[in-house]
Amino acid sequence: MSNSSENDESTIPTVSEDANSLGEIRINHSVVASIVRLAALEVTGVSAVGGGFVDGIADIFKSKKGDERGVRVEEDEVGDYIIEIRVILRFGCELAAIATQIQERVAEQVEKMTSKNVARVNVIIDGVRSDEETAAATKEDWEHQPHTD
């Protein structure tokens, strides 16, 4: 049974790094989730992370355990990351090859930026989009962003 601090909604999961002579370093799981999203989007063939209907449901039921727009970050018993990422890929690409590239890129970037090991990167392919659908989704996202002009 979990302790009461895990059930407290105000608790934000963090990673405690080894303390150095100046103090402790903590990396919030939402920061790791952002690294995961950005790393996955660098892979050619990835149309979106999260996205669409799945992302909307995830926002409604978002937990404080590292869920961030299609990405879940947890730690195993030794403190290594276990990452789950949900993606939409471009139609026509080799799905398994792109998923493998996502795994490699995410693990590489997370380990490089956090100095912590990644035990697993589970990739869930939620759908495929044509180039036209990708362009329309990007335009819609852009139109809903605040602009400074």
Secondary structure, 3 states (H helix, E strand, C coil): CCCHHHHCCCCCCEEECCCECCECCEEEHHHHHHHHHHHHHCCCCEEEECCHHHHHHHHHCCCCCCCCCCEEEEECCCCCEEEEEEEEEECCCCHHHHHHHHHHHHHHHHHHHHCCCEEEEEEEEEEEECHHHHHHHHHHHHHCCCCCC
